[in-house]
Amino acid sequence: MQLRYNLFLLLLLVFLLPKVKLVAQTAKPSFVVTHTLNNNTTLYLPGQELFFQSNKTTTTQFNIIRAQDEYYQLTATIHSVKGKLYAFGQEQNFNSSDTAGLNSSELNWLKEIVNKPKTIEVKSSHAQQSPVQTNSLFDIDQEDAGKYFLPFSSSIIKTGLSWSDSTVADSSKTIHEYLVLKVQDNKATISVFSDLFIRTSFTQSGQIIRQQLKGLARAERVYDLIVGKMVSESVTTKLSGSSNNGTDIVPITIELKGNTSVSFK
């Protein structure tokens, strides 16, 4: 198996974000999300195991263009991406603020995503998949922007309230179970338990690569009941599955730990 294929799979997994109700609130039109993701990935090749580590911090500004009932239209602009990737005994740092480094072929992908606004639609609590199929490595809408908004009117949110929903995108499906753990000081703490079934395919270097992953995610989110938005989230995700390039089938296990903080303008 070619080293390039393994490296691409790793990069794809570094930026893979599992996908995760909603009454329009009286809320400020702009907010900034800082998301940190730590990734431990193992590829099980014949006769050996390859272990990779990475961490990535992304700062994104969201602007609400339109809010009505269960519908939001947003623009999302990534302002900075920085982090570190350790693979094959080597460490690579990346930082979108390093303008000189962006000219290197290894970090050219940063130019494709930084300071380029994208429009996102949120309906019935979840971001809608973009009709334009681009490289999934760079799509901001891979992260479900619906989670940033309080699921119901603040008057409905009570300790012990529970509900469930699901999302389907192509052949992938995620089932979510929600529970309000605590309501205190105008803030609500909500746990989210998600079953993930991910099936994707993409083309790389002329090869069609099919990926199947299955796993669980456990998250805890805190919402501000006054502004109707999430202020923080911590989530742990465990996935296992395989990638198939038509010649080789590579088993994979992934452990993700993410933290998100939101500030309002």
N, C-alpha and C positions, 0 to 999 in steps of 0.2 A: 504494500500500500504506500502511496506517495506521501511524503512529508507534507506537501502543500495541502493535500486533502485533510490530513489530521489537523493542521493548523487552522484551516478554514472552519472545520467543525468546532474547534475550540472557540474561535472568535464569535461564531454564531451563538454558541452557548453562553459566552460572556455577556452578550446583550439580549439574551432571551429573557423575556419577562412574562411570567405567567399572567394570564388575563383574569380579572376579578369582577335603594329604590329612590324615588326621586321626585320631590315636589319643589317647584321653583321657589327659592327663598329670596327675601330682600337681602341681597349680598353685594359686596363690593365687586366692581367689574374686573379687577386684576388681582392675581395672587402668584406667588413664586414658590415653586416646589424644588426642594433639594433632596435628591434621592441617592442613597449609598447602597451599593450591592456588592456583597462578597460571594465569590463563586469557587467551589471546590468540585472539580470534574475529573472523573476517571474513565479512560478509554481502555477497553479490554481487547488488546490485539493478541494474535496467536503467539503464545510463549512469553508475553510480557504485558505489564500494565503501565499505562502512561497517566501520570497524575499532574494536573494543572491547577494553579491558583490564580485568582485575579481579584482586584477590587476596582470599583468605578464609582465616581461621584458626578452626578449630572445636575445642573441647575437650569430649570426651565421656567419661563414666564408664560402664564396663561391669561388671556384676555377674553372676557365674556362678551360676545357680540350680540347674542340674542338669548333670552330666557323666557320660556312660556310653558306653563304646566309641567309636563315631564320631558321637555325638550330644551337642550342647551346647544348653542353653537359657539365654539371657542376657536381662538388661534393659540397655537403653542409654539414658542420660540426657544430653542435650546441656546443658552448663552455661554455655557462652559461645560466641558467634559474633561475629567482628569482621572488618572488611576495608574494601575500597575498590573502587568501580566507576567507570570512566571511559567515558562514552559521549556522543555527540552534542556534544562540546566541553564537557561538564560532568562534574564529579566529585562522587560521592556517597559519604560515609562511613557505615558502619553498625557499631553496637556494641550488643550485647544488654545491656551494663552501663549504657547510657545510658537510664535509665527514662523520662526525659522524651521522648526521641526516639522511643521505642517507641509513643507515642500518635499519631504521624504515620501517615497512610495509606500512605506509601511504605515504612515499616519495620514495618508491622503484621504482616508475615509472620514476624518474629522471635518474636512472642508465640505463634505456632502451633507452634514447635519447641523452645523453651528450657524446661528444667526439667519436661519431660513425658516420663516413662519409657515406653519401648516394649519389647515383648517380641520377641526374635529367636530363631529356631531355626536351628541349624547342623547339617546332616547331610552326611556324606561330604565334608567339607572346605568346603562352601559354604553360605551363608545361604539359607534358603528364602524364596521370594517370599511376601509377606503376602497372605492371601486377601482382605483388606479393601482395596479399590481406593480410594485417596485421591489427593490431588494429589501427583504424583511429585516436585514441587519440594521437598516437605517431608519425604519419607520417609527416615528414618535407614537403613532396610534397602536403600537404593540402593547403599550401600557394603557389599561382601561381608565380613561379620565373620568368615568362616571363615579368612581369611588371617592372623588374629592368632594362630592356634594352630599349633604345630609339626606338619608333615604326618605324621610317623611317630614311633615311639619313638626317643629319642635314641641308642639302641644301634644303630639301623639307619642313621642319617645318616652318610654317608661322602663324602669328596671324589670327585666324578665321578658320583655317583648321579643318575640322570635319570628323569623320568616325565612323563606328560601327562594332562590331563583336559579336560572341557568343561562349560559350563553353558548351559542353555536356559531362557529366560523369555519366554513368549508367542511372538513372532516373532523374538526376539533370540537370538543365540548367540555365545558366546565360547570360543575354543580356547586352552588354556594349555600351554606347554612349560616344564618346570622343570629346573634343573641346579644341583647343589650345587657351588659354586665353591671353598669353603674351610671347613675345620673347625679351629678354633684357640681355645684359652683358653675352652673350654666354650661357644663360639659358632659358629654355622653361617651362612655367607653363601650365599644362594640367588638365582640369577637367574631371572626369569620373563619369558617372551616370549609375548604374547597377541595373537591375531587377534580383532578386534571387529566384530561385525555387529549393529547396533542398529536395531530398527524399533519405534517407539512411536506411539501416538495418544492424544490427550487433548482435552478440551473447554475452550475459553477464550472467554469472552464470547459463548457460544452457537455458536461455530464449532468444528468438528472439525479439529484440526491433526494431520497425519501427518508423522512425521519418520523419515528413513532416514540412517544414518551408518555408515561403514566405516572401519576404521583399525587401527593397531598400537600396542601399549603395551610398553615395556621397563622392567622394574623390577628392583631389587636389594633383597633383604630380609635382615636379620640377625636370627637367632633365638637366644634364650638356651636352651641345651640343658638347663639345670637346672630352670627353671620351665616350659619347654615353650611359650614364647610369643615372638612377634615383638617386637623392641625398636626396630627402625627400618626405614624403607623410603624409597627414592627412586624415582620413576617419571616417565617421560616418555611422553605419549600424543599421537598425531597422528590426527585424524579429518577426514573430508570427507563431504559428502552434501548433503541438501536438506530443507527443510520446506515443506509444502504445506497451505494453508488452504482449498483448494477453488477458489480464484481465482488465487492467486499461488504459484509455485514458486520458492523462494529457495535458491540454492546456498550452502553454508556450508563453511568450513574452520576447524578448531579445533586449537590447540596447548595442551596442559596439562602443567604441571610440578608434581608433588606431592611433599611430604615428610611423613613420619609418624614420631612418636616415641611410645614406650609406657613408662609408668612403672607399677610394681606397688605395691599397698598391702599 
